[in-house]
Amino acid sequence: MKVLVTGATGLVGSEIVNLCKQNNISINYLTTRKDKIVSQTDYNGFYWNPEKNEIDENCFKGITTIINLAGSSISQRWTRSNKKKILNSRVKSLRTLLGALSKVGDHSIKTIVSASAIGIYPNSLSQYYREDVEEVDDSFLGEVVSVWEKEVDAFEKLNIKTAKIRIGLVMSNKGGALPEMAKPVKYYIGAAMGSGNQWQSWIHLHDLGRLFLHVISNDLTGIYNAVAPNPVTNVKLTKEIARVLERPLFLPNIPRTVMRLVLGEMSYLLFASQRVSSKKIQDSGFDFIYPNICRALENIYLDKGAPTTIDALYRNEFIS
């Protein structure tokens, strides 16, 4: 097996690359920075610039699967220019790949596995979302994910199978949302957002990396939710962060209007409620190392239940 990874140096990409290396999966990766190109045994970089539709077509040689993680962070103020950047970064990346593959002709690529997001599901305190839901959230994030997934579907015209991984809130102290959520708790000013009843479907970074490898090693196609089996409310998540950090929570919940003033439209991310099911990926044979938020946070902040020894149990699952 040989994979081509876009977004390889990001939070999720770095985890996937490390797991590929551990499991003897050869990697090509694309980068917009020429100083990040390295050539090592089973790990080689290639230049691309989706803004200009430029790509080194040598990146496709010997590749069987593309893992697409490219896209500007959604966690930035949703100004008109940033919205355009967020959407275009996803669309142009996929179109650059598709256009290059159309010109290459013969290739060995069978599947593209692309990141997506649970933000496509409508905001709801009561619904429990599985992958077959067709409704789309009427927010900017819902629009982005809907367009993103349609661009992935275009690869089927080249007889390349597709898989879309709808990612929840990624739990890691290396980046993403968790450090920002933990920061006010560390400084004794932590509090739940709004009512605190909004559902937050999350996944430990290590489980997310393993899930991507599970999908590619088992040739899975279609849509899969990348969330742990036990979603939590915002107030529960806030309390668990405070518990592992040994900090009290004594401030009242933060009103939505306050966060709207601070973050603008992007504050929607803090209050949207998506209770999402992991049943489909579990039915495919995937087991979560961190099914509960308490265990996940203890691993991240207290180094409890580290996955190093557990990985060996799954090693054979990834080798192809």
VMD Tcl script that draws the C-alpha trace (Angstrom):
set ca {
  {0.00 0.00 0.00}
  {1.20 3.51 -0.84}
  {-0.74 6.64 0.05}
  {-0.67 10.27 -1.05}
  {-1.51 12.66 1.79}
  {-2.58 16.28 1.48}
  {-2.44 18.35 4.68}
  {0.21 15.96 6.00}
  {1.82 18.47 8.37}
  {-1.41 19.52 10.09}
  {-2.76 18.14 13.37}
  {-4.63 15.20 11.86}
  {-2.18 14.71 9.00}
  {0.80 14.39 11.33}
  {-0.99 11.68 13.31}
  {-1.90 9.75 10.17}
  {1.65 10.03 8.81}
  {3.10 8.70 12.09}
  {0.70 5.75 12.08}
  {1.51 4.99 8.43}
  {5.23 4.95 9.24}
  {4.65 2.65 12.23}
  {2.70 0.27 10.02}
  {5.10 0.24 7.04}
  {2.79 2.16 4.72}
  {4.71 4.23 2.15}
  {3.80 7.91 1.96}
  {3.95 10.65 -0.63}
  {2.75 14.05 0.57}
  {1.93 17.36 -1.03}
  {3.07 20.70 0.39}
  {2.78 24.32 -0.69}
  {6.19 25.05 0.84}
  {9.23 23.89 -1.08}
  {11.38 24.01 2.08}
  {9.19 21.25 3.56}
  {9.94 18.81 0.75}
  {12.03 15.86 1.91}
  {12.98 12.60 0.23}
  {13.38 9.62 2.52}
  {12.72 5.93 2.22}
  {8.93 5.52 2.01}
  {8.36 9.22 2.76}
  {8.60 11.74 -0.07}
  {7.34 15.27 -0.52}
  {6.07 16.98 -3.66}
  {5.17 20.59 -4.38}
  {1.73 21.86 -5.25}
  {-0.11 25.17 -5.29}
  {-3.88 24.69 -5.54}
  {-4.40 28.46 -5.78}
  {-2.60 28.35 -9.13}
  {-3.70 24.82 -10.04}
  {-0.07 23.64 -9.93}
  {1.00 20.15 -8.88}
  {3.98 17.86 -9.39}
  {2.36 14.88 -11.12}
  {5.18 12.61 -9.96}
  {3.35 12.50 -6.63}
  {0.90 9.97 -8.10}
  {3.49 7.31 -9.00}
  {2.69 4.01 -7.28}
  {-0.13 5.54 -5.22}
  {-3.16 3.37 -4.44}
  {-5.03 5.74 -2.09}
  {-5.28 9.50 -1.61}
  {-5.94 10.84 1.88}
  {-7.22 14.39 1.51}
  {-6.98 16.67 4.56}
  {-6.29 19.97 2.80}
  {-8.28 23.02 3.83}
  {-7.93 26.29 5.69}
  {-8.94 26.14 9.37}
  {-12.62 26.77 10.05}
  {-11.64 28.26 13.43}
  {-11.04 31.84 12.30}
  {-13.34 34.83 12.19}
  {-15.91 34.35 9.46}
  {-15.24 37.57 7.60}
  {-16.12 37.68 3.93}
  {-12.48 37.15 2.91}
  {-11.93 34.31 5.40}
  {-15.12 32.57 4.30}
  {-13.87 32.67 0.74}
  {-10.49 31.28 1.83}
  {-12.08 28.48 3.87}
  {-14.31 27.36 1.00}
  {-11.84 27.86 -1.85}
  {-9.02 26.03 -0.08}
  {-11.13 22.87 -0.03}
  {-12.59 23.20 -3.50}
  {-9.34 24.16 -5.26}
  {-7.33 21.41 -3.57}
  {-9.69 18.72 -4.78}
  {-10.03 20.22 -8.25}
  {-6.25 20.43 -8.60}
  {-5.95 16.74 -7.75}
  {-8.81 15.76 -10.05}
  {-7.53 17.85 -12.95}
  {-4.04 16.42 -12.68}
  {-5.32 12.85 -12.53}
  {-7.45 13.46 -15.61}
  {-4.30 14.46 -17.52}
  {-2.10 11.67 -16.15}
  {-4.22 8.96 -17.71}
  {-2.98 5.61 -16.41}
  {-2.57 5.50 -12.65}
  {-2.90 3.00 -9.81}
  {-5.21 5.07 -7.58}
  {-8.29 3.17 -6.48}
  {-9.71 5.33 -3.69}
  {-9.75 8.83 -2.27}
  {-10.51 9.17 1.43}
  {-11.34 12.76 2.26}
  {-11.85 14.61 5.50}
  {-15.26 16.15 6.02}
  {-17.06 17.42 9.12}
  {-20.11 16.70 11.25}
  {-20.99 20.38 10.84}
  {-23.10 19.28 7.89}
  {-25.75 17.98 10.31}
  {-28.46 20.43 11.40}
  {-28.18 22.06 14.80}
  {-30.41 20.08 17.17}
  {-30.59 19.20 20.86}
  {-32.77 16.14 20.23}
  {-31.74 14.50 16.94}
  {-29.25 11.62 16.79}
  {-27.51 11.77 13.44}
  {-26.38 8.85 11.31}
  {-24.70 9.08 7.93}
  {-27.89 8.65 5.89}
  {-29.36 12.01 7.01}
  {-29.84 14.22 3.95}
  {-30.66 17.51 5.68}
  {-27.88 20.10 5.74}
  {-27.33 22.68 8.47}
  {-28.27 26.17 7.31}
  {-25.01 27.69 8.59}
  {-21.84 28.66 6.74}
  {-20.24 25.45 8.02}
  {-23.10 23.36 6.64}
  {-22.61 25.04 3.27}
  {-18.85 24.42 3.30}
  {-19.16 20.72 4.12}
  {-21.89 20.18 1.54}
  {-19.79 21.76 -1.24}
  {-16.68 19.93 0.01}
  {-18.33 16.51 -0.23}
  {-19.71 17.17 -3.71}
  {-16.18 17.94 -4.90}
  {-15.05 14.56 -3.53}
  {-17.86 12.80 -5.41}
  {-16.44 14.13 -8.69}
  {-13.58 11.60 -8.47}
  {-16.06 8.81 -9.20}
  {-16.06 10.04 -12.82}
  {-12.51 8.67 -13.03}
  {-13.61 5.34 -11.53}
  {-11.96 6.25 -8.23}
  {-13.97 5.12 -5.22}
  {-14.68 7.68 -2.52}
  {-14.90 7.72 1.27}
  {-15.81 10.78 3.31}
  {-14.88 10.98 6.99}
  {-17.11 13.40 8.90}
  {-14.87 14.48 11.78}
  {-16.14 15.69 15.13}
  {-14.37 17.79 17.76}
  {-10.78 16.50 17.82}
  {-9.36 15.96 21.28}
  {-5.62 16.73 21.43}
  {-3.30 19.05 23.34}
  {-1.20 19.50 20.17}
  {-3.68 21.81 18.49}
  {-7.28 22.20 17.43}
  {-10.11 23.27 19.73}
  {-9.18 21.57 23.01}
  {-6.22 23.82 24.01}
  {-8.42 26.86 23.45}
  {-11.20 25.34 25.53}
  {-8.77 24.39 28.30}
  {-7.01 27.76 28.45}
  {-9.72 29.66 30.40}
  {-10.17 26.66 32.71}
  {-6.44 26.70 33.51}
  {-6.70 30.38 34.45}
  {-9.77 29.85 36.65}
  {-12.18 31.56 34.28}
  {-13.65 28.48 32.63}
  {-17.41 28.20 32.07}
  {-19.90 26.39 29.87}
  {-21.24 28.13 26.76}
  {-24.85 29.28 26.66}
  {-27.18 26.71 28.19}
  {-24.36 24.15 28.10}
  {-26.88 21.59 26.82}
  {-25.57 21.57 23.25}
  {-24.17 18.20 22.20}
  {-20.52 17.95 21.24}
  {-19.49 14.85 19.35}
  {-15.76 14.38 19.79}
  {-12.91 11.97 18.98}
  {-9.41 11.47 20.39}
  {-6.72 12.35 17.84}
  {-5.16 8.90 18.06}
  {-8.47 7.19 17.38}
  {-9.05 9.52 14.45}
  {-5.73 8.57 12.88}
  {-6.50 4.89 13.44}
  {-9.94 5.35 11.90}
  {-8.46 6.73 8.67}
  {-6.09 3.76 8.47}
  {-8.96 1.38 9.18}
  {-10.89 2.84 6.25}
  {-8.01 2.60 3.77}
  {-6.83 -0.85 4.88}
  {-10.35 -2.29 4.60}
  {-11.22 -0.54 1.32}
  {-14.27 1.11 2.87}
  {-16.29 3.56 0.80}
  {-19.13 5.94 1.52}
  {-19.66 8.28 4.47}
  {-18.45 7.56 8.00}
  {-18.81 9.61 11.14}
  {-15.49 10.00 12.95}
  {-16.80 10.49 16.48}
  {-16.44 8.52 19.70}
  {-19.44 6.42 20.81}
  {-20.34 8.75 23.68}
  {-21.08 12.39 22.80}
  {-21.23 14.82 25.72}
  {-22.91 18.13 26.42}
  {-20.82 21.27 26.52}
  {-21.27 21.54 30.28}
  {-20.12 17.93 30.76}
  {-17.05 18.51 28.59}
  {-16.19 21.69 30.47}
  {-16.51 19.91 33.82}
  {-14.31 17.02 32.67}
  {-11.60 19.43 31.48}
  {-11.73 21.15 34.85}
  {-11.53 17.81 36.66}
  {-8.37 16.61 34.91}
  {-6.76 20.05 35.26}
  {-7.81 20.22 38.91}
  {-9.45 23.61 38.54}
  {-12.76 24.81 40.03}
  {-15.65 26.06 37.94}
  {-17.47 28.85 39.68}
  {-18.38 31.34 36.97}
  {-21.86 31.44 35.39}
  {-22.36 30.13 31.86}
  {-21.19 32.52 29.14}
  {-24.11 34.05 27.20}
  {-24.23 33.55 23.46}
  {-24.48 37.30 22.89}
  {-21.13 37.84 24.61}
  {-19.32 35.32 22.40}
  {-21.01 36.78 19.34}
  {-19.45 40.13 20.20}
  {-16.04 38.53 20.72}
  {-15.91 36.09 17.79}
  {-18.59 37.29 15.42}
  {-20.44 34.72 13.29}
  {-17.79 32.09 14.05}
  {-19.18 31.87 17.60}
  {-21.79 29.57 16.05}
  {-19.24 26.76 16.42}
  {-19.45 27.01 20.22}
  {-23.22 26.70 20.39}
  {-24.15 24.34 17.55}
  {-25.45 20.99 18.80}
  {-24.76 17.81 16.83}
  {-25.27 14.46 18.54}
  {-23.71 12.05 16.08}
  {-23.63 8.25 15.88}
  {-20.47 6.13 15.52}
  {-22.38 2.89 14.89}
  {-21.54 2.56 11.18}
  {-17.76 2.66 11.64}
  {-18.01 0.33 14.66}
  {-20.09 -2.13 12.63}
  {-17.23 -2.19 10.09}
  {-14.96 -3.63 12.80}
  {-13.39 -0.49 14.24}
  {-12.83 -0.36 18.01}
  {-12.22 2.87 19.88}
  {-9.36 3.05 22.37}
  {-10.96 6.13 23.88}
  {-14.76 5.71 23.87}
  {-15.34 8.00 26.88}
  {-14.37 11.64 27.35}
  {-12.96 11.06 30.84}
  {-10.47 8.47 29.59}
  {-9.56 10.59 26.56}
  {-8.80 13.68 28.62}
  {-6.86 11.69 31.22}
  {-4.66 10.34 28.44}
  {-4.13 13.80 26.96}
  {-3.42 15.69 30.18}
  {-2.40 13.05 32.71}
  {-0.73 10.55 30.34}
  {-3.00 7.76 31.56}
  {-3.88 4.86 29.29}
  {-1.25 5.81 26.72}
  {-1.88 3.89 23.47}
  {1.67 2.76 22.79}
  {1.23 -0.82 23.95}
  {-2.33 -1.03 22.70}
  {-1.24 -0.18 19.16}
  {0.44 -3.55 18.81}
  {-2.97 -5.21 19.09}
  {-4.06 -3.39 15.95}
  {-0.81 -3.50 13.99}
  {-1.82 -6.36 11.70}
  {-5.07 -4.60 10.86}
  {-3.24 -1.90 8.91}
  {-0.60 -3.85 7.05}
  {-1.49 -4.65 3.48}
}
mol new
graphics top color blue
foreach p $ca { graphics top sphere $p radius 0.5 }
foreach p [lrange $ca 0 end-1] q [lrange $ca 1 end] { graphics top cylinder $p $q radius 0.2 }
display resetview
